[in-house]
Every structure is written in C-alpha cells, then in structure tokens.
C-alpha cells in the first residue's frame, strides 16, 4: 500500500504513539481519547458521558487500576499517560501500533506497567513496531529485531536466533554479525 499522510494510515488501522505522547495536558482522559473524533449528541453538543463510558471500558481492559478519569492528563503519572495514549489507539481499532520509545523517561514501576500493556496488546494480535534504544525492552518485547545505523537498515533478525551481543554489534559497528572481522573486534 501507499501511505501518503496520517489519514491514509488511520484508514489501514495503523496508529502511532509518539514519544511525546501527543496528549493535550489540560484535558482529561476521555477528552484525550476522543480528541479530534469527539462523540456528539443528536443536537451536536459533546456527549461527555458517552465518551467517559467508552474510556472507562477501554481503560478497564488496559489498566483496571486507572481511576483518574476527570483529572487533566498533566496530573497523571508517566505510565498512566502512556496508558491513555495506548487506549486512544486501541479504541479506534488499531491493528498495527507504532510505538516510539514507550518507556523513555519512566520509572521502574511505570516501565513495567507499559511493558505489560505492550505484551497484552501483542497477545491480542495487534502488530507492534517498537522503536527503542533500550536493549532490555527490545529483547523482552520483540519477535523480530531490526537495527538501523545512520538511517539504513543493517539487518532484521529473529530474536530467538540472535543474542544481545549480536544486536549490540550491529548497533555499534553497523554490520551484520557474520560481517564482523577480527579487526572490528
């Protein structure tokens, strides 16, 4: 397929969760979930109760402990903010998620929460492109690993058939493991 703009990607059920999350800090979780796709009543006003009910359903599935539906997202933890961004993508039937550094700048507990969410989505059959510099995230959450070096793909490998050292060598040297010479070591 050819994807020329975000609207084309959405038509193919591809959603992106940016490193910056692209959330409106002063708006609550339901407002962020439906931002740009708001539910309205028959007379055209915002249907806040319908949006909150739908948000409660999707968040109940992704993060059952989430209770801060009326709070502006700027007051949420990093992990909760990430859950809101993921919920927005999942609610709109994403079949492919592109996640840019989903655990960047999160504490250990929040990182674990996001990693659990990624694993859950993967188990539900959602394809995930995980962009990360964290080798632990890459190995724990991936089936296949692609390494880029100066904007070009070095290789794509099956995680089960490679080691962290091989991946690190590709990152550092920009070469496939079988291309590394004694001189490179």
mmCIF file of the C-alpha atoms, coordinates in Angstrom:
data_MODEL
# 
_entry.id   MODEL 
# 
loop_
_atom_site.group_PDB 
_atom_site.id 
_atom_site.type_symbol 
_atom_site.label_atom_id 
_atom_site.label_alt_id 
_atom_site.label_comp_id 
_atom_site.label_asym_id 
_atom_site.label_entity_id 
_atom_site.label_seq_id 
_atom_site.pdbx_PDB_ins_code 
_atom_site.Cartn_x 
_atom_site.Cartn_y 
_atom_site.Cartn_z 
_atom_site.occupancy 
_atom_site.B_iso_or_equiv 
_atom_site.pdbx_formal_charge 
_atom_site.auth_seq_id 
_atom_site.auth_comp_id 
_atom_site.auth_asym_id 
_atom_site.auth_atom_id 
_atom_site.pdbx_PDB_model_num 
ATOM 1   C CA . UNK A 1 1   ? 0.000   0.000   0.000  1.00 0.00 ? 1   UNK A CA 1 
ATOM 2   C CA . UNK A 1 2   ? 0.968   3.603   -0.312 1.00 0.00 ? 2   UNK A CA 1 
ATOM 3   C CA . UNK A 1 3   ? 0.548   5.799   2.740  1.00 0.00 ? 3   UNK A CA 1 
ATOM 4   C CA . UNK A 1 4   ? 0.839   9.495   1.995  1.00 0.00 ? 4   UNK A CA 1 
ATOM 5   C CA . UNK A 1 5   ? -0.447  11.014  5.228  1.00 0.00 ? 5   UNK A CA 1 
ATOM 6   C CA . UNK A 1 6   ? -1.785  10.175  8.700  1.00 0.00 ? 6   UNK A CA 1 
ATOM 7   C CA . UNK A 1 7   ? -5.335  9.885   7.366  1.00 0.00 ? 7   UNK A CA 1 
ATOM 8   C CA . UNK A 1 8   ? -4.205  7.100   4.999  1.00 0.00 ? 8   UNK A CA 1 
ATOM 9   C CA . UNK A 1 9   ? -2.535  5.281   7.903  1.00 0.00 ? 9   UNK A CA 1 
ATOM 10  C CA . UNK A 1 10  ? -5.682  5.518   10.028 1.00 0.00 ? 10  UNK A CA 1 
ATOM 11  C CA . UNK A 1 11  ? -7.688  4.047   7.142  1.00 0.00 ? 11  UNK A CA 1 
ATOM 12  C CA . UNK A 1 12  ? -5.416  0.979   7.375  1.00 0.00 ? 12  UNK A CA 1 
ATOM 13  C CA . UNK A 1 13  ? -5.883  0.852   11.168 1.00 0.00 ? 13  UNK A CA 1 
ATOM 14  C CA . UNK A 1 14  ? -2.321  1.990   11.823 1.00 0.00 ? 14  UNK A CA 1 
ATOM 15  C CA . UNK A 1 15  ? -1.927  4.211   14.865 1.00 0.00 ? 15  UNK A CA 1 
ATOM 16  C CA . UNK A 1 16  ? 1.164   5.877   16.273 1.00 0.00 ? 16  UNK A CA 1 
ATOM 17  C CA . UNK A 1 17  ? 2.033   6.526   19.887 1.00 0.00 ? 17  UNK A CA 1 
ATOM 18  C CA . UNK A 1 18  ? 4.668   9.207   19.878 1.00 0.00 ? 18  UNK A CA 1 
ATOM 19  C CA . UNK A 1 19  ? 7.462   9.510   22.425 1.00 0.00 ? 19  UNK A CA 1 
ATOM 20  C CA . UNK A 1 20  ? 5.916   12.817  23.474 1.00 0.00 ? 20  UNK A CA 1 
ATOM 21  C CA . UNK A 1 21  ? 2.515   11.016  23.621 1.00 0.00 ? 21  UNK A CA 1 
ATOM 22  C CA . UNK A 1 22  ? 0.773   13.904  21.812 1.00 0.00 ? 22  UNK A CA 1 
ATOM 23  C CA . UNK A 1 23  ? -1.700  14.373  24.648 1.00 0.00 ? 23  UNK A CA 1 
ATOM 24  C CA . UNK A 1 24  ? -3.435  17.645  25.496 1.00 0.00 ? 24  UNK A CA 1 
ATOM 25  C CA . UNK A 1 25  ? -2.219  18.210  29.063 1.00 0.00 ? 25  UNK A CA 1 
ATOM 26  C CA . UNK A 1 26  ? -5.157  20.335  30.194 1.00 0.00 ? 26  UNK A CA 1 
ATOM 27  C CA . UNK A 1 27  ? -7.808  17.822  29.071 1.00 0.00 ? 27  UNK A CA 1 
ATOM 28  C CA . UNK A 1 28  ? -8.928  14.684  30.930 1.00 0.00 ? 28  UNK A CA 1 
ATOM 29  C CA . UNK A 1 29  ? -8.526  11.089  29.715 1.00 0.00 ? 29  UNK A CA 1 
ATOM 30  C CA . UNK A 1 30  ? -11.864 10.889  27.844 1.00 0.00 ? 30  UNK A CA 1 
ATOM 31  C CA . UNK A 1 31  ? -11.167 14.220  26.146 1.00 0.00 ? 31  UNK A CA 1 
ATOM 32  C CA . UNK A 1 32  ? -7.768  12.958  25.025 1.00 0.00 ? 32  UNK A CA 1 
ATOM 33  C CA . UNK A 1 33  ? -9.078  9.585   23.908 1.00 0.00 ? 33  UNK A CA 1 
ATOM 34  C CA . UNK A 1 34  ? -11.618 11.240  21.606 1.00 0.00 ? 34  UNK A CA 1 
ATOM 35  C CA . UNK A 1 35  ? -9.581  14.335  20.668 1.00 0.00 ? 35  UNK A CA 1 
ATOM 36  C CA . UNK A 1 36  ? -10.446 15.117  17.063 1.00 0.00 ? 36  UNK A CA 1 
ATOM 37  C CA . UNK A 1 37  ? -13.034 12.316  16.971 1.00 0.00 ? 37  UNK A CA 1 
ATOM 38  C CA . UNK A 1 38  ? -15.450 13.524  19.641 1.00 0.00 ? 38  UNK A CA 1 
ATOM 39  C CA . UNK A 1 39  ? -18.800 11.853  20.201 1.00 0.00 ? 39  UNK A CA 1 
ATOM 40  C CA . UNK A 1 40  ? -21.721 14.257  19.925 1.00 0.00 ? 40  UNK A CA 1 
ATOM 41  C CA . UNK A 1 41  ? -25.362 14.207  20.866 1.00 0.00 ? 41  UNK A CA 1 
ATOM 42  C CA . UNK A 1 42  ? -28.173 14.452  18.312 1.00 0.00 ? 42  UNK A CA 1 
ATOM 43  C CA . UNK A 1 43  ? -28.155 18.244  18.721 1.00 0.00 ? 43  UNK A CA 1 
ATOM 44  C CA . UNK A 1 44  ? -24.390 18.465  18.112 1.00 0.00 ? 44  UNK A CA 1 
ATOM 45  C CA . UNK A 1 45  ? -23.045 19.111  21.597 1.00 0.00 ? 45  UNK A CA 1 
ATOM 46  C CA . UNK A 1 46  ? -20.245 16.996  23.078 1.00 0.00 ? 46  UNK A CA 1 
ATOM 47  C CA . UNK A 1 47  ? -21.504 13.759  24.592 1.00 0.00 ? 47  UNK A CA 1 
ATOM 48  C CA . UNK A 1 48  ? -19.212 13.771  27.634 1.00 0.00 ? 48  UNK A CA 1 
ATOM 49  C CA . UNK A 1 49  ? -20.979 10.896  29.380 1.00 0.00 ? 49  UNK A CA 1 
ATOM 50  C CA . UNK A 1 50  ? -20.716 8.606   26.329 1.00 0.00 ? 50  UNK A CA 1 
ATOM 51  C CA . UNK A 1 51  ? -17.036 9.463   25.903 1.00 0.00 ? 51  UNK A CA 1 
ATOM 52  C CA . UNK A 1 52  ? -16.335 8.797   29.579 1.00 0.00 ? 52  UNK A CA 1 
ATOM 53  C CA . UNK A 1 53  ? -18.226 5.481   29.487 1.00 0.00 ? 53  UNK A CA 1 
ATOM 54  C CA . UNK A 1 54  ? -16.242 4.322   26.452 1.00 0.00 ? 54  UNK A CA 1 
ATOM 55  C CA . UNK A 1 55  ? -12.992 5.474   28.070 1.00 0.00 ? 55  UNK A CA 1 
ATOM 56  C CA . UNK A 1 56  ? -13.838 3.533   31.237 1.00 0.00 ? 56  UNK A CA 1 
ATOM 57  C CA . UNK A 1 57  ? -14.401 0.391   29.145 1.00 0.00 ? 57  UNK A CA 1 
ATOM 58  C CA . UNK A 1 58  ? -11.135 0.559   27.218 1.00 0.00 ? 58  UNK A CA 1 
ATOM 59  C CA . UNK A 1 59  ? -9.087  1.637   30.255 1.00 0.00 ? 59  UNK A CA 1 
ATOM 60  C CA . UNK A 1 60  ? -10.697 -1.153  32.287 1.00 0.00 ? 60  UNK A CA 1 
ATOM 61  C CA . UNK A 1 61  ? -9.276  -3.583  29.776 1.00 0.00 ? 61  UNK A CA 1 
ATOM 62  C CA . UNK A 1 62  ? -5.821  -1.981  29.592 1.00 0.00 ? 62  UNK A CA 1 
ATOM 63  C CA . UNK A 1 63  ? -5.326  -0.699  33.130 1.00 0.00 ? 63  UNK A CA 1 
ATOM 64  C CA . UNK A 1 64  ? -8.045  -1.801  35.574 1.00 0.00 ? 64  UNK A CA 1 
ATOM 65  C CA . UNK A 1 65  ? -6.482  0.317   38.353 1.00 0.00 ? 65  UNK A CA 1 
ATOM 66  C CA . UNK A 1 66  ? -6.939  3.575   36.425 1.00 0.00 ? 66  UNK A CA 1 
ATOM 67  C CA . UNK A 1 67  ? -9.468  5.769   38.217 1.00 0.00 ? 67  UNK A CA 1 
ATOM 68  C CA . UNK A 1 68  ? -8.481  9.350   37.406 1.00 0.00 ? 68  UNK A CA 1 
ATOM 69  C CA . UNK A 1 69  ? -10.906 9.921   34.541 1.00 0.00 ? 69  UNK A CA 1 
ATOM 70  C CA . UNK A 1 70  ? -11.776 13.534  35.398 1.00 0.00 ? 70  UNK A CA 1 
ATOM 71  C CA . UNK A 1 71  ? -8.216  14.755  36.038 1.00 0.00 ? 71  UNK A CA 1 
ATOM 72  C CA . UNK A 1 72  ? -6.251  16.673  33.405 1.00 0.00 ? 72  UNK A CA 1 
ATOM 73  C CA . UNK A 1 73  ? -3.677  14.252  31.991 1.00 0.00 ? 73  UNK A CA 1 
ATOM 74  C CA . UNK A 1 74  ? -0.834  16.533  33.126 1.00 0.00 ? 74  UNK A CA 1 
ATOM 75  C CA . UNK A 1 75  ? -1.576  15.347  36.689 1.00 0.00 ? 75  UNK A CA 1 
ATOM 76  C CA . UNK A 1 76  ? -1.209  11.654  35.757 1.00 0.00 ? 76  UNK A CA 1 
ATOM 77  C CA . UNK A 1 77  ? 1.939   9.567   36.134 1.00 0.00 ? 77  UNK A CA 1 
ATOM 78  C CA . UNK A 1 78  ? 4.012   8.778   33.060 1.00 0.00 ? 78  UNK A CA 1 
ATOM 79  C CA . UNK A 1 79  ? 2.665   5.232   32.945 1.00 0.00 ? 79  UNK A CA 1 
ATOM 80  C CA . UNK A 1 80  ? -0.931  6.430   33.225 1.00 0.00 ? 80  UNK A CA 1 
ATOM 81  C CA . UNK A 1 81  ? -0.338  8.986   30.470 1.00 0.00 ? 81  UNK A CA 1 
ATOM 82  C CA . UNK A 1 82  ? 1.127   6.250   28.274 1.00 0.00 ? 82  UNK A CA 1 
ATOM 83  C CA . UNK A 1 83  ? -1.959  4.092   29.001 1.00 0.00 ? 83  UNK A CA 1 
ATOM 84  C CA . UNK A 1 84  ? -4.233  6.939   27.836 1.00 0.00 ? 84  UNK A CA 1 
ATOM 85  C CA . UNK A 1 85  ? -2.241  7.248   24.592 1.00 0.00 ? 85  UNK A CA 1 
ATOM 86  C CA . UNK A 1 86  ? -2.396  3.472   24.052 1.00 0.00 ? 86  UNK A CA 1 
ATOM 87  C CA . UNK A 1 87  ? -6.122  3.427   24.868 1.00 0.00 ? 87  UNK A CA 1 
ATOM 88  C CA . UNK A 1 88  ? -6.725  6.071   22.184 1.00 0.00 ? 88  UNK A CA 1 
ATOM 89  C CA . UNK A 1 89  ? -5.037  3.872   19.574 1.00 0.00 ? 89  UNK A CA 1 
ATOM 90  C CA . UNK A 1 90  ? -6.717  0.658   20.704 1.00 0.00 ? 90  UNK A CA 1 
ATOM 91  C CA . UNK A 1 91  ? -10.184 2.189   20.943 1.00 0.00 ? 91  UNK A CA 1 
ATOM 92  C CA . UNK A 1 92  ? -10.030 3.183   17.302 1.00 0.00 ? 92  UNK A CA 1 
ATOM 93  C CA . UNK A 1 93  ? -9.294  -0.422  16.263 1.00 0.00 ? 93  UNK A CA 1 
ATOM 94  C CA . UNK A 1 94  ? -5.578  -0.202  15.661 1.00 0.00 ? 94  UNK A CA 1 
ATOM 95  C CA . UNK A 1 95  ? -4.301  -3.398  14.071 1.00 0.00 ? 95  UNK A CA 1 
ATOM 96  C CA . UNK A 1 96  ? -0.773  -2.022  13.872 1.00 0.00 ? 96  UNK A CA 1 
ATOM 97  C CA . UNK A 1 97  ? 0.756   0.209   16.533 1.00 0.00 ? 97  UNK A CA 1 
ATOM 98  C CA . UNK A 1 98  ? 3.925   2.188   16.020 1.00 0.00 ? 98  UNK A CA 1 
ATOM 99  C CA . UNK A 1 99  ? 5.341   2.944   19.463 1.00 0.00 ? 99  UNK A CA 1 
ATOM 100 C CA . UNK A 1 100 ? 8.197   5.421   19.701 1.00 0.00 ? 100 UNK A CA 1 
ATOM 101 C CA . UNK A 1 101 ? 10.249  4.937   22.883 1.00 0.00 ? 101 UNK A CA 1 
ATOM 102 C CA . UNK A 1 102 ? 7.227   3.930   25.019 1.00 0.00 ? 102 UNK A CA 1 
ATOM 103 C CA . UNK A 1 103 ? 9.271   3.540   28.227 1.00 0.00 ? 103 UNK A CA 1 
ATOM 104 C CA . UNK A 1 104 ? 11.533  6.578   27.839 1.00 0.00 ? 104 UNK A CA 1 
ATOM 105 C CA . UNK A 1 105 ? 11.702  8.744   30.959 1.00 0.00 ? 105 UNK A CA 1 
ATOM 106 C CA . UNK A 1 106 ? 9.542   6.370   33.014 1.00 0.00 ? 106 UNK A CA 1 
ATOM 107 C CA . UNK A 1 107 ? 10.414  5.000   36.436 1.00 0.00 ? 107 UNK A CA 1 
ATOM 108 C CA . UNK A 1 108 ? 10.759  1.244   37.036 1.00 0.00 ? 108 UNK A CA 1 
ATOM 109 C CA . UNK A 1 109 ? 7.138   0.676   38.104 1.00 0.00 ? 109 UNK A CA 1 
ATOM 110 C CA . UNK A 1 110 ? 5.745   2.713   35.203 1.00 0.00 ? 110 UNK A CA 1 
ATOM 111 C CA . UNK A 1 111 ? 8.091   0.955   32.771 1.00 0.00 ? 111 UNK A CA 1 
ATOM 112 C CA . UNK A 1 112 ? 6.831   -2.418  33.996 1.00 0.00 ? 112 UNK A CA 1 
ATOM 113 C CA . UNK A 1 113 ? 3.238   -1.242  33.557 1.00 0.00 ? 113 UNK A CA 1 
ATOM 114 C CA . UNK A 1 114 ? 3.865   -0.138  29.960 1.00 0.00 ? 114 UNK A CA 1 
ATOM 115 C CA . UNK A 1 115 ? 5.775   -3.322  29.149 1.00 0.00 ? 115 UNK A CA 1 
ATOM 116 C CA . UNK A 1 116 ? 2.822   -5.352  30.463 1.00 0.00 ? 116 UNK A CA 1 
ATOM 117 C CA . UNK A 1 117 ? 0.486   -3.329  28.232 1.00 0.00 ? 117 UNK A CA 1 
ATOM 118 C CA . UNK A 1 118 ? 2.676   -3.948  25.181 1.00 0.00 ? 118 UNK A CA 1 
ATOM 119 C CA . UNK A 1 119 ? 2.776   -7.685  25.918 1.00 0.00 ? 119 UNK A CA 1 
ATOM 120 C CA . UNK A 1 120 ? -1.008  -7.738  26.380 1.00 0.00 ? 120 UNK A CA 1 
ATOM 121 C CA . UNK A 1 121 ? -1.616  -5.964  23.073 1.00 0.00 ? 121 UNK A CA 1 
ATOM 122 C CA . UNK A 1 122 ? 0.776   -8.350  21.336 1.00 0.00 ? 122 UNK A CA 1 
ATOM 123 C CA . UNK A 1 123 ? -1.137  -11.311 22.814 1.00 0.00 ? 123 UNK A CA 1 
ATOM 124 C CA . UNK A 1 124 ? -4.354  -9.785  21.443 1.00 0.00 ? 124 UNK A CA 1 
ATOM 125 C CA . UNK A 1 125 ? -2.896  -9.928  17.932 1.00 0.00 ? 125 UNK A CA 1 
ATOM 126 C CA . UNK A 1 126 ? -2.026  -6.275  17.471 1.00 0.00 ? 126 UNK A CA 1 
ATOM 127 C CA . UNK A 1 127 ? 1.140   -5.837  15.433 1.00 0.00 ? 127 UNK A CA 1 
ATOM 128 C CA . UNK A 1 128 ? 3.598   -3.552  17.167 1.00 0.00 ? 128 UNK A CA 1 
ATOM 129 C CA . UNK A 1 129 ? 6.558   -1.672  15.768 1.00 0.00 ? 129 UNK A CA 1 
ATOM 130 C CA . UNK A 1 130 ? 8.519   -0.858  18.901 1.00 0.00 ? 130 UNK A CA 1 
ATOM 131 C CA . UNK A 1 131 ? 11.143  1.828   18.426 1.00 0.00 ? 131 UNK A CA 1 
ATOM 132 C CA . UNK A 1 132 ? 13.514  1.731   21.363 1.00 0.00 ? 132 UNK A CA 1 
ATOM 133 C CA . UNK A 1 133 ? 17.097  2.273   22.416 1.00 0.00 ? 133 UNK A CA 1 
ATOM 134 C CA . UNK A 1 134 ? 16.539  0.084   25.477 1.00 0.00 ? 134 UNK A CA 1 
ATOM 135 C CA . UNK A 1 135 ? 18.015  -3.328  24.657 1.00 0.00 ? 135 UNK A CA 1 
ATOM 136 C CA . UNK A 1 136 ? 16.007  -4.922  27.504 1.00 0.00 ? 136 UNK A CA 1 
ATOM 137 C CA . UNK A 1 137 ? 12.709  -3.657  26.052 1.00 0.00 ? 137 UNK A CA 1 
ATOM 138 C CA . UNK A 1 138 ? 13.773  -4.865  22.629 1.00 0.00 ? 138 UNK A CA 1 
ATOM 139 C CA . UNK A 1 139 ? 14.624  -8.387  23.792 1.00 0.00 ? 139 UNK A CA 1 
ATOM 140 C CA . UNK A 1 140 ? 11.739  -8.753  26.213 1.00 0.00 ? 140 UNK A CA 1 
ATOM 141 C CA . UNK A 1 141 ? 9.016   -7.494  23.886 1.00 0.00 ? 141 UNK A CA 1 
ATOM 142 C CA . UNK A 1 142 ? 10.085  -8.336  20.327 1.00 0.00 ? 142 UNK A CA 1 
ATOM 143 C CA . UNK A 1 143 ? 9.819   -11.302 17.998 1.00 0.00 ? 143 UNK A CA 1 
ATOM 144 C CA . UNK A 1 144 ? 11.999  -9.745  15.292 1.00 0.00 ? 144 UNK A CA 1 
ATOM 145 C CA . UNK A 1 145 ? 14.581  -7.019  15.669 1.00 0.00 ? 145 UNK A CA 1 
ATOM 146 C CA . UNK A 1 146 ? 15.644  -4.536  13.007 1.00 0.00 ? 146 UNK A CA 1 
ATOM 147 C CA . UNK A 1 147 ? 18.745  -2.455  13.605 1.00 0.00 ? 147 UNK A CA 1 
ATOM 148 C CA . UNK A 1 148 ? 19.353  0.836   11.858 1.00 0.00 ? 148 UNK A CA 1 
ATOM 149 C CA . UNK A 1 149 ? 22.719  2.511   11.539 1.00 0.00 ? 149 UNK A CA 1 
ATOM 150 C CA . UNK A 1 150 ? 22.972  6.040   10.158 1.00 0.00 ? 150 UNK A CA 1 
ATOM 151 C CA . UNK A 1 151 ? 19.472  5.792   8.677  1.00 0.00 ? 151 UNK A CA 1 
ATOM 152 C CA . UNK A 1 152 ? 19.913  2.455   6.908  1.00 0.00 ? 152 UNK A CA 1 
ATOM 153 C CA . UNK A 1 153 ? 18.721  -0.973  7.979  1.00 0.00 ? 153 UNK A CA 1 
ATOM 154 C CA . UNK A 1 154 ? 21.665  -3.158  8.970  1.00 0.00 ? 154 UNK A CA 1 
ATOM 155 C CA . UNK A 1 155 ? 19.592  -6.309  9.331  1.00 0.00 ? 155 UNK A CA 1 
ATOM 156 C CA . UNK A 1 156 ? 16.348  -7.784  10.609 1.00 0.00 ? 156 UNK A CA 1 
ATOM 157 C CA . UNK A 1 157 ? 16.795  -10.865 12.757 1.00 0.00 ? 157 UNK A CA 1 
ATOM 158 C CA . UNK A 1 158 ? 14.592  -13.352 14.545 1.00 0.00 ? 158 UNK A CA 1 
ATOM 159 C CA . UNK A 1 159 ? 15.041  -12.688 18.268 1.00 0.00 ? 159 UNK A CA 1 
ATOM 160 C CA . UNK A 1 160 ? 15.167  -16.395 19.040 1.00 0.00 ? 160 UNK A CA 1 
ATOM 161 C CA . UNK A 1 161 ? 18.091  -16.814 16.620 1.00 0.00 ? 161 UNK A CA 1 
ATOM 162 C CA . UNK A 1 162 ? 20.277  -13.974 17.894 1.00 0.00 ? 162 UNK A CA 1 
ATOM 163 C CA . UNK A 1 163 ? 21.958  -12.683 21.018 1.00 0.00 ? 163 UNK A CA 1 
ATOM 164 C CA . UNK A 1 164 ? 22.060  -9.297  22.675 1.00 0.00 ? 164 UNK A CA 1 
ATOM 165 C CA . UNK A 1 165 ? 25.782  -9.160  21.809 1.00 0.00 ? 165 UNK A CA 1 
ATOM 166 C CA . UNK A 1 166 ? 24.989  -9.663  18.105 1.00 0.00 ? 166 UNK A CA 1 
ATOM 167 C CA . UNK A 1 167 ? 22.410  -6.876  18.220 1.00 0.00 ? 167 UNK A CA 1 
ATOM 168 C CA . UNK A 1 168 ? 24.786  -4.577  20.083 1.00 0.00 ? 168 UNK A CA 1 
ATOM 169 C CA . UNK A 1 169 ? 27.472  -5.260  17.477 1.00 0.00 ? 169 UNK A CA 1 
ATOM 170 C CA . UNK A 1 170 ? 25.041  -4.276  14.731 1.00 0.00 ? 170 UNK A CA 1 
ATOM 171 C CA . UNK A 1 171 ? 24.201  -1.086  16.626 1.00 0.00 ? 171 UNK A CA 1 
ATOM 172 C CA . UNK A 1 172 ? 27.826  -0.144  17.282 1.00 0.00 ? 172 UNK A CA 1 
ATOM 173 C CA . UNK A 1 173 ? 29.519  -1.337  14.086 1.00 0.00 ? 173 UNK A CA 1 
ATOM 174 C CA . UNK A 1 174 ? 26.667  -1.098  11.609 1.00 0.00 ? 174 UNK A CA 1 
ATOM 175 C CA . UNK A 1 175 ? 27.426  -4.606  10.354 1.00 0.00 ? 175 UNK A CA 1 
ATOM 176 C CA . UNK A 1 176 ? 25.651  -7.946  10.418 1.00 0.00 ? 176 UNK A CA 1 
ATOM 177 C CA . UNK A 1 177 ? 27.232  -10.404 12.880 1.00 0.00 ? 177 UNK A CA 1 
ATOM 178 C CA . UNK A 1 178 ? 28.664  -12.523 10.045 1.00 0.00 ? 178 UNK A CA 1 
ATOM 179 C CA . UNK A 1 179 ? 30.311  -9.419  8.547  1.00 0.00 ? 179 UNK A CA 1 
ATOM 180 C CA . UNK A 1 180 ? 32.296  -8.565  11.688 1.00 0.00 ? 180 UNK A CA 1 
ATOM 181 C CA . UNK A 1 181 ? 36.011  -9.170  11.229 1.00 0.00 ? 181 UNK A CA 1 
ATOM 182 C CA . UNK A 1 182 ? 38.772  -9.638  13.779 1.00 0.00 ? 182 UNK A CA 1 
ATOM 183 C CA . UNK A 1 183 ? 39.841  -6.084  13.049 1.00 0.00 ? 183 UNK A CA 1 
ATOM 184 C CA . UNK A 1 184 ? 36.376  -4.826  14.116 1.00 0.00 ? 184 UNK A CA 1 
ATOM 185 C CA . UNK A 1 185 ? 36.628  -6.561  17.460 1.00 0.00 ? 185 UNK A CA 1 
# 
